[in-house]
Amino acid sequence: MSEVSLTVFVIDDDDDIRRSLARALERRGYAVESHASAQSFLDSYDPRRAGCLVLDYGMPGMNGLELQKHMNAMGMAIPIIFITGHGGVPESVQAIKAGAVDFLEKPFRQTDLLERIETAFAITRARLADEEQNRNHRARFERLTAREMEIVERMVARPSEISSKEIAAALGISPRTVDHHRARILEKLNARSVAELIALAGK
C-alpha cells in the first residue's frame, strides 16, 4: 500500500491552546487542521482524509464525548486522543470504552501527546491496509462470471461435495465443464488450491 498522508485534527475552543498545539505539531512535521468547535470539524469533514483527532473534552455546544458518540454512530473511524482540563475518571473511562486512544489531562507533556498520536496513526494505517485488502478481495471475486460464482457458492455451501462430478450433477453441466470453470476460478482468484479458494470465499 502506498503511504497515505495523515492529518492531526486539533479541536479545542481555547484559541491559545489550539494555536499552540498546532504550531508545536507542525514543527514536528505533522499536517494539522484546527477547529474551534466540534461542529466546525463535522461541517468540513471529508471521509477521504485520514488521521486522528486531538479533541478537547469540555467544549461549549457539542462536547468531546458527544462528538465521539456522533462519530461512532456515523461510522467515522478516526482515532481520538482526548485532552481536558477538567474531566474526571468517569469521563475518561467512558471515552476509553468508546474507543479513545487516551485521555490526557492538561497540562500534559508534549512527548506524551506525540506518543499517543503515533499510536493513533498506527491504528489508522492498519485500518486503511485492511480496507485496501478487502477492496482487492472483492475485486477478485468481481472478475468471476455468473457460472463461476455459482460454482464457488456451491463449494462454500457444501465443502464435503466439491468434486467436479458432484458439482456437475447439482448444476446440470458436465464434469469437464466444471473442471474448466474451476481452473479459471483459481486463476482469477490467485488461489493455489480449492482449500484456499474456499477460505477466500469465506472471508
Summary of the structure (lengths in Angstrom):
residues: 203
radius of gyration: 24.7
end to end distance: 20.2
largest distance: 75.4
contacts: 581
relative contact order: 0.09
helix: 57%
strand: 13%
